[in-house]
Amino acid sequence: MLLVEELNDKLIELAFSEDIGDGDHTTLCCIPADAVGESKLLIKEEGVLAGVEIAKRVFYRFDPKLQVEVFIEDGAWVKPGDIVMIVKGRIQSLLQTERLMLNILQRMSGIATMTHKYQQALIDAGTKTRVLDTRKTTPGMRMLEKEAVKIGGGLNHRIGLFDMILLKDNHVDFCGGIHNAISKAKQYCKEHGKNGLKIECEVRNFDELEEALREGCDRIMFDNFTPEDTRKAVEIVGGRCETESSGGITFDTMIPYAQAGVDFISFGALTHSVKGLDMSFKAVTKKD
């Protein structure tokens, strides 16, 4: 299995390949190879900054001689006019790394900003419920997007299919019910030395909830429950395992679910419907 750093390096390599192809002919036609200069990363919208570390990785992988001076780190609240970093070196390198760096930083910062908004609203409402992401991520960018969720104050549900067992409705139906699904999961973990894997089971009604509690698992997900049914379900669980609400919950509807007492609420929108944070990479000129 590839490490996070290796996955991110593969993403950077692929991104440069699809963007530059056989050459950045716009830059090559008008910028001398030995010309040097500097560019600044300028914030144009308020939000939580995320992606500074991977941005540095983008610069250094393309041109190890680029000099990056960072003024604002990941997790900081930024506002229009803030300068995050200044990068010095070959102008050709600055121009060819600009778009990939911005694509990553803008998306990660957008995710961090949305996550912060959700989590802070739950805190302000007096709840202890934590915001979770999902696997509804951009292919190839999952590690970066989930890192952005953490920078914004949320938690990662699971990275992929390998680090947690989540028995969803299709698993349950194909297995023939909650009992079969959970018992098979426990047996699999025992036989394959995966006893450290948490087991979560999705339930759609109170009968399935009672069955899941009898079988025993680490977390139960209430799928498409109403806030009222969620409160009742949390009372039935009574702290015997972690609880999670999921299924069509939005920023505008989440507070009653949190007030019902669930430990977590998962939001696919954090990564699949996010708006990037506006910023630009501008050449530093003498008048600056």
Disulfide bonds with the S-S distance in Angstrom:
none
